[in-house]
Amino acid sequence: MVYEKLKKCYEAVEKKVTFKPSLALILGSGLGDFCDTMEVKETLPYSEIPGFPTSTVAGHKGQFVFGYSNGVPIVAMQGRVHYYEGYPVQDVVLPTRLMHMMGAKTLFLTNAAGGINPSFHAGDFMLISDHISLSVPSPLIGANIDELGTRFPDMSEVYSRRLRTIIENAAAAEGVPLKSGVYLQTTGPNYETPAEIRAYGRLGADAVGMSTAIEAMAARHCGMEVCGISCISNLAAGISSNPLSHKEVQETADRVAPLFRRLVARSISEIAKG
């Protein structure tokens, strides 16, 4: 059933879109304006794809944007689907698998995250070196989709060392400060308690959010090369003295958007060069 639904979505996209991307970009909360820098060729609202899950979160427009970033053919998701919105985990990763079927070999993940590492500040960027998936079911549970990948995929290097080096060099070239660390995904939609944040820190997490890890797992299962950047939009509960809010997430993302656009555009350009 999962693969049949995926194929139907792909057939619907094929009828509406002629563009063939080589890289897939998922834009997190407040980061969708990156598409303003693209040479856009086609757009496709999620609502026009039968059976496709739609985003219900503020700051997520809910459409695929096809076009070029510095000459590189990409498909960007302006808005992702989250597990906390009530979708089965297989639906949450359906867009990732669909972009793979469109031709994308690389997945570039972005998100807004809460900072756990005490050296982080709101507005920092963190290159994701690894992740911890906590209380979120694996998207690979159930019958394996042999057409996509093996039953027991290796996850020893989810976030490509090669791509991380490229992004670090791009950040240096653009003069954009870049941290590095481990991202932890929870289910959401509630923010974490201070006790949970202390526990996550002891587990080795530097930042926490409600997306990304399961998308990365699905992408690696498909054989895609994966990289990711978190925008530290706020300090996590117990670290910040202020109550957490989605408004703060969006405000921080808006503030650092110019730096984010430069970093991602330069990184995509360098990734395409190999």
GUMAR-111890 format. One record per residue (C-alpha): x, y, z; residue in one letter. Coordinates in steps of 0.05 Angstrom, whole numbers, plus 32768, in hexadecimal, padded with zeros to 4 digits. Layout:
N
> X_Y_Z_a
...
REM end
This chain:
274
> 8000_8000_8000_m
> 8037_8031_8012_v
> 805C_8028_7FD0_y
> 801C_8029_7FA7_e
> 8009_806C_7FC6_k
> 804F_8086_7FB8_l
> 804A_8070_7F6F_k
> 8006_8092_7F67_k
> 8023_80D3_7F82_c
> 805E_80CE_7F52_y
> 8030_80C1_7F17_e
> 8008_80FF_7F2A_a
> 8047_812A_7F2E_v
> 8060_810F_7EEB_e
> 801F_8128_7ECA_k
> 8028_816E_7EE6_k
> 8073_817A_7EE8_v
> 80A9_8171_7EB4_t
> 80E4_818A_7EDE_f
> 8118_8156_7EF3_k
> 813E_8168_7F33_p
> 8181_814D_7F4A_s
> 817C_8166_7F92_l
> 8142_8169_7FC2_a
> 813D_81A0_7FF6_l
> 810D_819F_8031_i
> 8102_81E4_804F_l
> 80F1_81E8_8099_g
> 80C6_8218_80C1_s
> 80D1_8260_80AA_g
> 8106_824C_8077_l
> 80D9_8246_803A_g
> 80EE_8289_801E_d
> 812D_8268_8002_f
> 8102_825A_7FC5_c
> 8103_82A5_7FB6_d
> 814C_829D_7FA2_t
> 813D_8265_7F71_m
> 8130_8269_7F26_e
> 80EC_8249_7F2D_v
> 80D2_8220_7EF3_k
> 8095_81FD_7F10_e
> 806E_81F8_7F51_t
> 803F_81C2_7F68_l
> 8013_81CA_7FA6_p
> 800F_818A_7FD0_y
> 7FC3_818F_7FCC_s
> 7FC7_817F_7F81_e
> 7FE7_813B_7F8E_i
> 7FB1_8108_7F9F_p
> 7FC0_80E6_7FE1_g
> 7FFA_8113_7FF2_f
> 7FFD_812B_803B_p
> 7FF6_8176_8043_t
> 801A_81A3_8075_s
> 7FEE_81C6_80A8_t
> 8023_81EE_80CD_v
> 802C_823A_80C9_a
> 806A_824D_80A2_g
> 8063_8210_8073_h
> 8045_8224_8030_k
> 8039_81DD_8019_g
> 8054_81D6_7FD2_q
> 808D_81BA_7FA9_f
> 80B7_81EF_7F86_v
> 80E0_81D7_7F49_f
> 8118_8201_7F2D_g
> 8161_8213_7F2F_y
> 818E_822A_7F67_s
> 81CF_8244_7F49_n
> 81C1_8219_7F0D_g
> 81B4_81D9_7F35_v
> 8170_81B8_7F27_p
> 814C_81AF_7F69_i
> 8108_81A0_7F86_v
> 80F9_81C5_7FC6_a
> 80C3_81B7_7FF8_m
> 80A5_81F7_8013_q
> 8089_81D7_8051_g
> 8091_8190_806A_r
> 8060_8160_808A_v
> 806B_814E_80D4_h
> 805A_810F_80FA_y
> 8036_8139_812F_y
> 8003_814F_80FB_e
> 7FE4_810A_8101_g
> 7FFF_80E9_80C2_y
> 801B_80A2_80C2_p
> 8067_80A4_80C1_v
> 8066_8087_807B_q
> 803F_80C4_8063_d
> 8070_80F3_8085_v
> 80AA_80D6_805C_v
> 8081_80CE_801C_l
> 809A_8112_8001_p
> 80E2_80FC_800B_t
> 80D7_80BC_7FE6_r
> 80B1_80E0_7FB0_l
> 80E9_8112_7FA3_m
> 8118_80D7_7F9D_h
> 80EA_80B9_7F68_m
> 80EB_80FD_7F44_m
> 8136_80F4_7F3B_g
> 8156_8116_7F78_a
> 8195_80F2_7F8F_k
> 81A4_8122_7FC9_t
> 8177_8138_8002_l
> 8187_817A_8024_f
> 815F_8180_8065_l
> 8153_81C0_808C_t
> 812C_81CD_80CB_n
> 8121_81FD_8104_a
> 813A_81DE_8145_a
> 8141_81EC_818F_g
> 8188_81F3_81A8_g
> 819E_81C3_81DE_i
> 81E9_81CD_81DA_n
> 81F8_8206_820B_p
> 8227_8227_81D9_s
> 81EE_8231_81A7_f
> 81C6_8271_819E_h
> 8186_8281_817A_a
> 8198_828F_8132_g
> 81D2_825F_812E_d
> 81D7_822B_80F7_f
> 81E8_81E3_8108_m
> 8201_81B1_80D5_l
> 81E1_816F_80E7_i
> 8217_813A_80F3_s
> 81E8_8104_810B_d
> 81A3_80FB_8129_h
> 817D_80D9_8161_i
> 8135_80C3_8153_s
> 810F_80C1_8194_l
> 80C8_80A7_819A_s
> 80BC_80B0_8150_v
> 80AF_806E_812C_p
> 80DE_805A_80F4_s
> 80C2_8069_80AF_p
> 80DC_8025_809A_l
> 80AD_7FFD_80C7_i
> 8080_7FCE_80A0_g
> 808C_7FA7_8061_a
> 80CC_7FBD_8040_n
> 80C6_7FE3_7FFE_i
> 80F9_7FBC_7FD7_d
> 80F4_7FED_7F9D_e
> 8110_8023_7FCA_l
> 8144_8000_7FF5_g
> 815B_7FC6_8020_t
> 8136_7FAB_805C_r
> 816E_7FBE_808E_f
> 818F_7FFD_8075_p
> 81D0_8015_8096_d
> 81CB_8056_80BC_m
> 8213_805E_80D2_s
> 821B_809C_80A6_e
> 81D6_80BB_809B_v
> 81F2_8100_808F_y
> 8228_80FB_8059_s
> 826E_810E_8070_r
> 827D_8125_8029_r
> 8241_8154_8029_l
> 8251_816E_806F_r
> 8297_8181_8059_t
> 827A_81A5_801C_i
> 8249_81CC_8047_i
> 827F_81DF_807A_e
> 82AA_81FA_8041_n
> 826E_821F_8024_a
> 8260_823F_8068_a
> 82A8_8255_806E_a
> 82A7_8273_8028_a
> 8267_8299_8037_e
> 827E_82B0_807C_g
> 8242_828D_809D_v
> 8251_8271_80E2_p
> 823F_8228_80E5_l
> 823A_81FA_8122_k
> 8237_81AE_811E_s
> 8210_817D_8148_g
> 81DE_8146_8153_v
> 8194_8152_8146_y
> 815E_812E_816E_l
> 8118_8125_8153_q
> 80DC_811F_8181_t
> 8093_8117_816D_t
> 807A_815C_8182_g
> 804F_8184_817D_p
> 805B_8199_81C5_n
> 809F_81B6_81D5_y
> 80CB_818E_8203_e
> 80CE_8194_824F_t
> 810E_81AD_8270_p
> 8119_8167_828D_a
> 8113_8149_8247_e
> 8145_817B_822C_i
> 8177_8169_8263_r
> 816E_8120_8251_a
> 8177_812D_8206_y
> 81B7_8153_8214_g
> 81D2_8118_823B_r
> 81C0_80EB_8200_l
> 81EE_8115_81D5_g
> 81BC_8143_81B1_a
> 81CF_818A_81A0_d
> 818C_819F_8182_a
> 8145_8186_8184_v
> 810A_818A_8153_g
> 80CD_8167_8137_m
> 80E4_8151_80F2_s
> 8120_813D_80C8_t
> 813A_80FC_80E5_a
> 8104_80D0_80C7_i
> 810B_80F3_8084_e
> 8155_80E6_8086_a
> 814A_809C_8096_m
> 811A_8095_805C_a
> 814B_80B8_802D_a
> 8184_808B_8041_r
> 8158_804E_8037_h
> 814E_8068_7FEF_c
> 8199_8070_7FE6_g
> 8197_80BC_7FE6_m
> 81D3_80E4_8000_e
> 81BB_810F_803B_v
> 81D0_8150_805D_c
> 81AD_817F_808B_g
> 81B0_81C3_80AE_i
> 8188_81D9_80EB_s
> 8178_8221_80F9_c
> 817C_8228_8144_i
> 813C_8251_814B_s
> 8138_8251_8196_n
> 815A_8235_81D4_l
> 8137_81F6_81EE_a
> 810C_81F3_822C_a
> 8132_81FD_826C_g
> 816B_821F_8247_i
> 8142_825A_8231_s
> 8120_8283_8267_s
> 80E7_8293_8237_n
> 80AA_8268_8226_p
> 80B2_8245_81E3_l
> 8086_8259_81A8_s
> 8080_824B_815D_h
> 8080_8297_8153_k
> 80C7_829B_816F_e
> 80DC_8263_813E_v
> 80C2_828A_8102_q
> 80DF_82CD_811A_e
> 8125_82AF_8122_t
> 8121_828D_80DE_a
> 810C_82CF_80BE_d
> 8146_82F3_80DF_r
> 817C_82C3_80C6_v
> 815B_82B5_8083_a
> 818E_82DC_8059_p
> 81C8_82B4_8077_l
> 81A1_8273_806F_f
> 8194_8281_8025_r
> 81DD_828F_8018_r
> 81F5_8251_803C_l
> 81C3_8222_801B_v
> 81CC_823F_7FD5_a
> 8218_823B_7FD9_r
> 8215_81F4_7FF6_s
> 81E7_81DB_7FBF_i
> 8214_81F9_7F8A_s
> 8251_81D7_7FA8_e
> 822D_8195_7FB1_i
> 821B_8194_7F68_a
> 8264_819D_7F55_k
> 8274_815D_7F7B_g
REM end
